[in-house]
Amino acid sequence: MITRLTGKLIRVLDDEVRVEVGPLEYQVLVPEAVRRQIQLLAGSEIRLFINHYYESIANGARFVPRLIGFLTEAELEFFELSCTVEKIGAKKALKALARPVKEIADAISRQDAKWLATLPGIGATTAEQIVTTLKRKVAKFAFATEPSGDVATPSGVQGKLIEDLYAALMGLGLNPLDARARLDSLLQSGRPFETFDEAMTLIFTR
């Protein structure tokens, strides 16, 4: 069982990363919130906390090993807790983690099912089920301080700034996919920015 992976980040794709450890290259699925933090770190060393499970293919005819990576043990623990909710498996829990764990846990503790229903793959019924199942189990995630982490984003662009930009785009009414597309377009353009205002100006300047 793989529980932690440290190596060179080779590629960041839409919903996975490739990490080189010695002569081996690992495919690691990552939630959107983690992807935003590391998408500019290709070529750097990274440490991921791993959930290792087997995905059933063809109604159980065969099983494929999958690795899911997180930047902190708290993120991993929250993911595993989410999988205890009825009808939420690894795939749905992974997709739903488009916002930081602290924000999702806070919404659960406030019993804000309407906010939870805005997460990818989470409808109104599932949001209510999440609140019912987890409302008494997420306090430590909702009130946790932000970890310093082992990830440093190059070129002066901090992961916190990227997260703030994503939240601002969502606040302007963009759905998660559109917000991600706008942010990805900015980061891939190579246009330099150091502040939130500079980045927002570039995002809305064609």
N, C-alpha and C positions, 0 to 999 in steps of 0.2 A: 504494500500500500504506500503510495507516494503522498507525503503530507506537506512537503515544502520543496521548492525548486529555486535554485539560484544559478543564474547564468547570463549570457549575453542576449539581449533582446534583438532579434534579427529583423522581424517584420511585425507590423501592426495592421491587421486586416479589419473587416467590418465587425466581426464578432469573435475574433480569436487573435492570438499572438503566437509567434514562433520563438522559442527560447533555445539557444544553443548551450548545451552543457557537455563539455569535452567533445567527443566525436559524434554525439547524438543531438538531434534537433527535436524538440517536443512541441506538439500542437496543444495550446492551452486556451480553452474558451474563457472569455472574460465578460463581465457585465458592462453595460455602457458607461456607468459611473467610473469604473476602473479604466476603461479604454481612454476616456478623456484625459485622465491623469498621466497616461504613459505614451500617448500617441506620438509625441515628439522625441521619445527616448531611444529610438532605434540606434543600435551600436553601443548602448550603455549596459552596464551590469544591472540586473534587477532581481529582486527576491519576491517570490509569490507564495502565499499560503494556499495549499491545494485541497480541493475536494475531489476525491478519486472515486468514480462510480462506473457502472456498466449500463450502457443504454441498450434496451431491448429492440432488436430489429426483426421485422417480419413476424410479428406476434410471438416473439420469443424463440424463433428458429435459431437465432444467433445473437450474441451480445458483443458490443463494441466498447472497449475501455475509453472513458472520457476524463479529461482533467479540466477542472474549473479553477481559475486563479483569482486571488484577492490580495490586496496590498497589506492588509492587517488581519490579525487573528479575529478581531471583533467582527469584521465584514464576513469572514468565513462562518463564524458562529451564527450570525444573524441569518445568513443564507440557509444554513442547515435548520435553523428554527423555522424559517419560512416554509420549508419543505414538509413540516409537520401539519400544515393547514390542509384540510381535506381538498382533494382535487388539484393541489398545487405540487407538481413534481419539479425535478431539477430544471427542466427546460423553461417552464413558466416562471419559476422563481428567478432564474438567471435573467430572463427578458425583463422582468419587472424592476430589477435594480438599475434603473436609469437615473435615479437620484441618490444622493449620499444616504447611507444607512441611517445616520442621525436624523435626517429629515423624515424618512419613512417611519422610523420608530416613533418620532414625535407625533406624526399624524395618527398612528395607531393608538398611542396613549391618550390622545385627544378624542379618539373615536370619530375621526374625520373620514368617514367612508367616501364622501364625495371627492376629497383630494386623492385618496388612494385609487379611486376609479380612473384617474387620469394617467396612471402608470401603464406602460405598454402591456397589453395582454390581460389587464385586470378590469373586469366589468363591475357593475354595481353589486351584483350578487356575491361575486368573489370578494370584493372589498368588504362587504358586511361580514363575510365568513372570517376574513383575516382579523378584523376587529374583535369578533367574538372569541376567536381562538388565542390571540396573542396579546390582548390589551393589558393583561397582568404580567406579561413576561418580557416586556421591552424597555422597562424603565432605565436599565443600565446603559442601553444603547441610545436612548433619547437624551440622556443627560451626560453622556460621556464627553470628555474634552477631545478636541481634534488631535490625533497623533501627529508627531513630527514626521514619522515615516523615514524610509530609506531612499525615497525617490526625489531627485532634484531635476527639474526641467531645465534644459539648456536655453541659451540665448535670452536669459532674463525673463522668460515666460513661465510663470509659476502655475502649478496645477490648480491652486486656489483661484487664480484669475480666470482660468479656463472654465472652472465650475461656476464662477459668478456670471460669466458671459452666457453660459447655457441657461442658467436660472433667469437671467434678464430676458433672453429671447422667449423663453416659455411664458414669462410674465407679460410679454407683449402680445400674447395670443397664439404664438406658433405652436404647432403640435410637436411632440418629441422628435419625429423624423425630420421635419423642416428645420427645427432648431439645430439638430445635429448636422444637417446638410450645410447650413449657413456657416457653422463653426468650422466644419471640415474644409469648406471652400476657402475660408480665411487662412487657416493654418497651412494649407497646401499651396497657397498663392506665393508664400515667401515674403509677403509685405511685412515690414518690421513694425512692431508696436510694443509699448512697454506699460501702458496704462489702460484701464477699463474704457475710458472715453475714446482713446485713440483706436482701440479695437472695434468699438461699436460704430465709430465713424467709417472705418474701413468696411465693416460688414454691410453697411447700407449705402456704400458708395460703389457704383459699378464702373 
